[in-house]
């Protein structure tokens, strides 16, 4: 996955190298965890589309706890 240009809500780029590094590390860890879950579910015989749907639902259910700040 190519490196992401992280943006603020107003569209401006996040310029702080430490913030970018932390966000990328978090994304890398998330991808490893998601890959492990996906592979394990396939090995256990789960339906591929169901796994994908569940992962999409998990993301869709996230809420922004900082929305009113």
N, CA, C and O atoms as a Tinker XYZ file with bonds, in Angstrom:
   276  protein
     1  N      0.847000   -1.177000    0.000000    73     2
     2  CA     0.000000    0.000000    0.000000    64     1     3
     3  C      0.894000    1.242000    0.000000    63     2     4     5
     4  O      1.799000    1.361000    0.826000    81     3
     5  N      0.636000    2.160000   -0.926000    73     3     6
     6  CA     1.457000    3.384000   -0.955000    64     5     7
     7  C      1.209000    4.241000    0.276000    63     6     8     9
     8  O      0.168000    4.146000    0.925000    81     7
     9  N      2.176000    5.065000    0.576000    73     7    10
    10  CA     2.041000    5.973000    1.713000    64     9    11
    11  C      0.894000    6.944000    1.449000    63    10    12    13
    12  O      0.689000    7.404000    0.325000    81    11
    13  N      0.173000    7.232000    2.485000    73    11    14
    14  CA    -1.018000    8.062000    2.379000    64    13    15
    15  C     -0.669000    9.508000    2.699000    63    14    16    17
    16  O      0.142000    9.778000    3.585000    81    15
    17  N     -1.277000   10.425000    1.983000    73    15    18
    18  CA    -1.181000   11.840000    2.327000    64    17    19
    19  C     -2.359000   12.133000    3.247000    63    18    20    21
    20  O     -3.484000   12.334000    2.789000    81    19
    21  N     -2.091000   12.154000    4.544000    73    19    22
    22  CA    -3.133000   12.376000    5.545000    64    21    23
    23  C     -3.585000   13.825000    5.488000    63    22    24    25
    24  O     -2.770000   14.734000    5.329000    81    23
    25  N     -4.888000   14.033000    5.620000    73    23    26
    26  CA    -5.459000   15.379000    5.521000    64    25    27
    27  C     -6.311000   15.705000    6.739000    63    26    28    29
    28  O     -6.879000   14.825000    7.386000    81    27
    29  N     -6.380000   16.994000    7.027000    73    27    30
    30  CA    -7.267000   17.504000    8.064000    64    29    31
    31  C     -8.682000   17.585000    7.482000    63    30    32    33
    32  O     -8.874000   17.419000    6.277000    81    31
    33  N     -9.658000   17.840000    8.337000    73    31    34
    34  CA   -11.053000   17.933000    7.894000    64    33    35
    35  C    -11.254000   19.031000    6.848000    63    34    36    37
    36  O    -12.143000   18.929000    6.003000    81    35
    37  N    -10.428000   20.081000    6.905000    73    35    38
    38  CA   -10.556000   21.180000    5.939000    64    37    39
    39  C     -9.770000   20.931000    4.654000    63    38    40    41
    40  O     -9.726000   21.792000    3.775000    81    39
    41  N     -9.150000   19.754000    4.544000    73    39    42
    42  CA    -8.430000   19.389000    3.328000    64    41    43
    43  C     -6.940000   19.656000    3.357000    63    42    44    45
    44  O     -6.215000   19.186000    2.480000    81    43
    45  N     -6.463000   20.400000    4.348000    73    43    46
    46  CA    -5.033000   20.684000    4.436000    64    45    47
    47  C     -4.268000   19.413000    4.792000    63    46    48    49
    48  O     -4.747000   18.571000    5.551000    81    47
    49  N     -3.079000   19.297000    4.230000    73    47    50
    50  CA    -2.239000   18.141000    4.529000    64    49    51
    51  C     -1.733000   18.186000    5.962000    63    50    52    53
    52  O     -1.435000   19.256000    6.491000    81    51
    53  N     -1.639000   17.025000    6.583000    73    51    54
    54  CA    -0.967000   16.901000    7.874000    64    53    55
    55  C      0.528000   16.954000    7.567000    63    54    56    57
    56  O      1.032000   16.131000    6.804000    81    55
    57  N      1.227000   17.898000    8.144000    73    55    58
    58  CA     2.635000   18.106000    7.821000    64    57    59
    59  C      3.585000   17.557000    8.882000    63    58    60    61
    60  O      4.754000   17.306000    8.588000    81    59
    61  N      3.108000   17.368000   10.095000    73    59    62
    62  CA     3.967000   16.920000   11.189000    64    61    63
    63  C      4.449000   15.490000   10.931000    63    62    64    65
    64  O      3.647000   14.563000   10.818000    81    63
    65  N      5.760000   15.328000   10.840000    73    63    66
    66  CA     6.332000   14.014000   10.526000    64    65    67
    67  C      6.026000   12.973000   11.593000    63    66    68    69
    68  O      5.836000   11.799000   11.275000    81    67
    69  N      5.977000   13.385000   12.841000    73    67    70
    70  CA     5.668000   12.442000   13.927000    64    69    71
    71  C      4.224000   11.957000   13.836000    63    70    72    73
    72  O      3.950000   10.779000   14.066000    81    71
    73  N      3.310000   12.849000   13.507000    73    71    74
    74  CA     1.907000   12.457000   13.335000    64    73    75
    75  C      1.766000   11.485000   12.170000    63    74    76    77
    76  O      1.080000   10.468000   12.277000    81    75
    77  N      2.415000   11.803000   11.068000    73    75    78
    78  CA     2.357000   10.947000    9.881000    64    77    79
    79  C      2.938000    9.574000   10.196000    63    78    80    81
    80  O      2.378000    8.551000    9.803000    81    79
    81  N      4.065000    9.558000   10.907000    73    79    82
    82  CA     4.701000    8.293000   11.281000    64    81    83
    83  C      3.766000    7.455000   12.153000    63    82    84    85
    84  O      3.622000    6.253000   11.931000    81    83
    85  N      3.135000    8.080000   13.135000    73    83    86
    86  CA     2.236000    7.362000   14.034000    64    85    87
    87  C      1.016000    6.822000   13.288000    63    86    88    89
    88  O      0.617000    5.676000   13.494000    81    87
    89  N      0.427000    7.643000   12.425000    73    87    90
    90  CA    -0.726000    7.199000   11.647000    64    89    91
    91  C     -0.358000    6.024000   10.745000    63    90    92    93
    92  O     -1.128000    5.071000   10.625000    81    91
    93  N      0.802000    6.084000   10.116000    73    91    94
    94  CA     1.230000    5.000000    9.234000    64    93    95
    95  C      1.497000    3.724000   10.021000    63    94    96    97
    96  O      1.137000    2.634000    9.577000    81    95
    97  N      2.125000    3.851000   11.181000    73    95    98
    98  CA     2.369000    2.677000   12.023000    64    97    99
    99  C      1.053000    2.046000   12.466000    63    98   100   101
   100  O      0.919000    0.823000   12.462000    81    99
   101  N      0.082000    2.874000   12.847000    73    99   102
   102  CA    -1.226000    2.356000   13.239000    64   101   103
   103  C     -1.902000    1.638000   12.077000    63   102   104   105
   104  O     -2.494000    0.575000   12.259000    81   103
   105  N     -1.815000    2.216000   10.889000    73   103   106
   106  CA    -2.413000    1.595000    9.711000    64   105   107
   107  C     -1.722000    0.279000    9.372000    63   106   108   109
   108  O     -2.382000   -0.697000    9.015000    81   107
   109  N     -0.403000    0.250000    9.483000    73   107   110
   110  CA     0.340000   -0.990000    9.229000    64   109   111
   111  C     -0.087000   -2.088000   10.197000    63   110   112   113
   112  O     -0.292000   -3.231000    9.789000    81   111
   113  N     -0.221000   -1.745000   11.478000    73   111   114
   114  CA    -0.655000   -2.719000   12.484000    64   113   115
   115  C     -2.075000   -3.197000   12.198000    63   114   116   117
   116  O     -2.371000   -4.385000   12.319000    81   115
   117  N     -2.943000   -2.277000   11.821000    73   115   118
   118  CA    -4.323000   -2.621000   11.485000    64   117   119
   119  C     -4.367000   -3.590000   10.306000    63   118   120   121
   120  O     -5.123000   -4.561000   10.326000    81   119
   121  N     -3.558000   -3.326000    9.284000    73   119   122
   122  CA    -3.532000   -4.200000    8.111000    64   121   123
   123  C     -3.060000   -5.602000    8.461000    63   122   124   125
   124  O     -3.591000   -6.579000    7.934000    81   123
   125  N     -2.075000   -5.717000    9.336000    73   123   126
   126  CA    -1.600000   -7.036000    9.768000    64   125   127
   127  C     -2.709000   -7.765000   10.521000    63   126   128   129
   128  O     -2.956000   -8.947000   10.279000    81   127
   129  N     -3.372000   -7.062000   11.430000    73   127   130
   130  CA    -4.442000   -7.685000   12.206000    64   129   131
   131  C     -5.605000   -8.110000   11.301000    63   130   132   133
   132  O     -6.159000   -9.199000   11.455000    81   131
   133  N     -5.963000   -7.240000   10.364000    73   131   134
   134  CA    -7.045000   -7.548000    9.444000    64   133   135
   135  C     -6.679000   -8.745000    8.565000    63   134   136   137
   136  O     -7.515000   -9.611000    8.311000    81   135
   137  N     -5.433000   -8.791000    8.104000    73   135   138
   138  CA    -4.972000   -9.908000    7.278000    64   137   139
   139  C     -5.031000  -11.214000    8.059000    63   138   140   141
   140  O     -5.471000  -12.237000    7.534000    81   139
   141  N     -4.586000  -11.179000    9.321000    73   139   142
   142  CA    -4.627000  -12.374000   10.172000    64   141   143
   143  C     -6.060000  -12.859000   10.363000    63   142   144   145
   144  O     -6.337000  -14.053000   10.248000    81   143
   145  N     -6.970000  -11.929000   10.655000    73   143   146
   146  CA    -8.371000  -12.294000   10.841000    64   145   147
   147  C     -8.937000  -12.906000    9.564000    63   146   148   149
   148  O     -9.612000  -13.933000    9.613000    81   147
   149  N     -8.667000  -12.286000    8.437000    73   147   150
   150  CA    -9.161000  -12.755000    7.144000    64   149   151
   151  C     -8.627000  -14.153000    6.840000    63   150   152   153
   152  O     -9.391000  -15.050000    6.481000    81   151
   153  N     -7.322000  -14.336000    6.982000    73   151   154
   154  CA    -6.714000  -15.640000    6.707000    64   153   155
   155  C     -7.245000  -16.718000    7.641000    63   154   156   157
   156  O     -7.580000  -17.816000    7.195000    81   155
   157  N     -7.326000  -16.414000    8.932000    73   155   158
   158  CA    -7.829000  -17.396000    9.899000    64   157   159
   159  C     -9.259000  -17.804000    9.566000    63   158   160   161
   160  O     -9.597000  -18.987000    9.605000    81   159
   161  N    -10.095000  -16.828000    9.240000    73   159   162
   162  CA   -11.488000  -17.136000    8.917000    64   161   163
   163  C    -11.582000  -18.010000    7.667000    63   162   164   165
   164  O    -12.392000  -18.936000    7.621000    81   163
   165  N    -10.763000  -17.725000    6.657000    73   163   166
   166  CA   -10.766000  -18.553000    5.449000    64   165   167
   167  C    -10.309000  -19.974000    5.759000    63   166   168   169
   168  O    -10.912000  -20.941000    5.293000    81   167
   169  N     -9.249000  -20.097000    6.541000    73   167   170
   170  CA    -8.735000  -21.423000    6.910000    64   169   171
   171  C     -9.793000  -22.216000    7.669000    63   170   172   173
   172  O     -9.883000  -23.435000    7.524000    81   171
   173  N    -10.598000  -21.520000    8.481000    73   171   174
   174  CA   -11.646000  -22.184000    9.263000    64   173   175
   175  C    -12.897000  -22.462000    8.441000    63   174   176   177
   176  O    -13.868000  -23.019000    8.952000    81   175
   177  N    -12.874000  -22.074000    7.166000    73   175   178
   178  CA   -13.978000  -22.399000    6.275000    64   177   179
   179  C    -15.053000  -21.338000    6.142000    63   178   180   181
   180  O    -16.107000  -21.606000    5.566000    81   179
   181  N    -14.816000  -20.135000    6.662000    73   179   182
   182  CA   -15.816000  -19.067000    6.553000    64   181   183
   183  C    -15.913000  -18.580000    5.107000    63   182   184   185
   184  O    -14.957000  -18.659000    4.336000    81   183
   185  N    -17.084000  -18.081000    4.770000    73   183   186
   186  CA   -17.327000  -17.537000    3.443000    64   185   187
   187  C    -16.566000  -16.220000    3.269000    63   186   188   189
   188  O    -16.640000  -15.334000    4.121000    81   187
   189  N    -15.841000  -16.102000    2.165000    73   187   190
   190  CA   -15.019000  -14.909000    1.936000    64   189   191
   191  C    -15.847000  -13.627000    1.924000    63   190   192   193
   192  O    -15.453000  -12.632000    2.532000    81   191
   193  N    -16.981000  -13.642000    1.245000    73   191   194
   194  CA   -17.794000  -12.426000    1.166000    64   193   195
   195  C    -18.332000  -12.032000    2.536000    63   194   196   197
   196  O    -18.424000  -10.845000    2.849000    81   195
   197  N    -18.690000  -13.026000    3.358000    73   195   198
   198  CA   -19.173000  -12.716000    4.702000    64   197   199
   199  C    -18.071000  -12.041000    5.522000    63   198   200   201
   200  O    -18.333000  -11.084000    6.250000    81   199
   201  N    -16.853000  -12.534000    5.404000    73   199   202
   202  CA   -15.730000  -11.927000    6.131000    64   201   203
   203  C    -15.568000  -10.470000    5.707000    63   202   204   205
   204  O    -15.434000   -9.581000    6.547000    81   203
   205  N    -15.583000  -10.238000    4.405000    73   203   206
   206  CA   -15.438000   -8.874000    3.890000    64   205   207
   207  C    -16.565000   -7.975000    4.393000    63   206   208   209
   208  O    -16.334000   -6.834000    4.792000    81   207
   209  N    -17.787000   -8.505000    4.367000    73   207   210
   210  CA   -18.939000   -7.731000    4.836000    64   209   211
   211  C    -18.795000   -7.373000    6.311000    63   210   212   213
   212  O    -19.096000   -6.248000    6.710000    81   211
   213  N    -18.340000   -8.319000    7.116000    73   211   214
   214  CA   -18.162000   -8.079000    8.552000    64   213   215
   215  C    -17.093000   -7.013000    8.794000    63   214   216   217
   216  O    -17.268000   -6.141000    9.645000    81   215
   217  N    -15.992000   -7.080000    8.052000    73   215   218
   218  CA   -14.939000   -6.070000    8.201000    64   217   219
   219  C    -15.449000   -4.687000    7.793000    63   218   220   221
   220  O    -15.161000   -3.696000    8.464000    81   219
   221  N    -16.203000   -4.621000    6.697000    73   219   222
   222  CA   -16.785000   -3.339000    6.275000    64   221   223
   223  C    -17.742000   -2.806000    7.336000    63   222   224   225
   224  O    -17.728000   -1.614000    7.642000    81   223
   225  N    -18.569000   -3.678000    7.897000    73   223   226
   226  CA   -19.512000   -3.258000    8.935000    64   225   227
   227  C    -18.776000   -2.712000   10.157000    63   226   228   229
   228  O    -19.202000   -1.725000   10.756000    81   227
   229  N    -17.681000   -3.351000   10.518000    73   227   230
   230  CA   -16.915000   -2.896000   11.683000    64   229   231
   231  C    -16.415000   -1.466000   11.469000    63   230   232   233
   232  O    -16.468000   -0.649000   12.388000    81   231
   233  N    -15.938000   -1.164000   10.279000    73   231   234
   234  CA   -15.471000    0.190000    9.967000    64   233   235
   235  C    -16.648000    1.161000    9.948000    63   234   236   237
   236  O    -16.565000    2.257000   10.501000    81   235
   237  N    -17.743000    0.749000    9.308000    73   235   238
   238  CA   -18.912000    1.622000    9.194000    64   237   239
   239  C    -19.511000    1.975000   10.553000    63   238   240   241
   240  O    -20.133000    3.028000   10.694000    81   239
   241  N    -19.337000    1.119000   11.544000    73   239   242
   242  CA   -19.910000    1.353000   12.869000    64   241   243
   243  C    -19.050000    2.258000   13.754000    63   242   244   245
   244  O    -19.474000    2.635000   14.846000    81   243
   245  N    -17.859000    2.605000   13.300000    73   243   246
   246  CA   -17.025000    3.517000   14.083000    64   245   247
   247  C    -17.680000    4.891000   14.130000    63   246   248   249
   248  O    -18.224000    5.368000   13.134000    81   247
   249  N    -17.620000    5.514000   15.290000    73   247   250
   250  CA   -18.133000    6.879000   15.420000    64   249   251
   251  C    -16.981000    7.792000   15.840000    63   250   252   253
   252  O    -15.984000    7.340000   16.405000    81   251
   253  N    -17.135000    9.051000   15.560000    73   251   254
   254  CA   -16.111000   10.041000   15.876000    64   253   255
   255  C    -16.354000   10.596000   17.279000    63   254   256   257
   256  O    -17.278000   11.386000   17.468000    81   255
   257  N    -15.546000   10.200000   18.266000    73   255   258
   258  CA   -15.753000   10.705000   19.619000    64   257   259
   259  C    -15.313000   12.165000   19.785000    63   258   260   261
   260  O    -15.561000   12.764000   20.831000    81   259
   261  N    -14.669000   12.736000   18.779000    73   259   262
   262  CA   -14.152000   14.111000   18.855000    64   261   263
   263  C    -14.960000   15.069000   17.982000    63   262   264   265
   264  O    -14.538000   16.200000   17.744000    81   263
   265  N    -16.095000   14.628000   17.517000    73   263   266
   266  CA   -16.922000   15.369000   16.573000    64   265   267
   267  C    -17.285000   16.767000   17.049000    63   266   268   269
   268  O    -17.321000   17.693000   16.238000    81   267
   269  N    -17.552000   16.948000   18.322000    73   267   270
   270  CA   -18.005000   18.246000   18.838000    64   269   271
   271  C    -16.893000   19.050000   19.502000    63   270   272   273
   272  O    -17.174000   19.967000   20.274000    81   271
   273  N    -15.663000   18.731000   19.220000    73   271   274
   274  CA   -14.551000   19.450000   19.854000    64   273   275
   275  C    -13.951000   20.459000   18.914000    63   274   276
   276  O    -13.004000   21.156000   19.278000    81   275
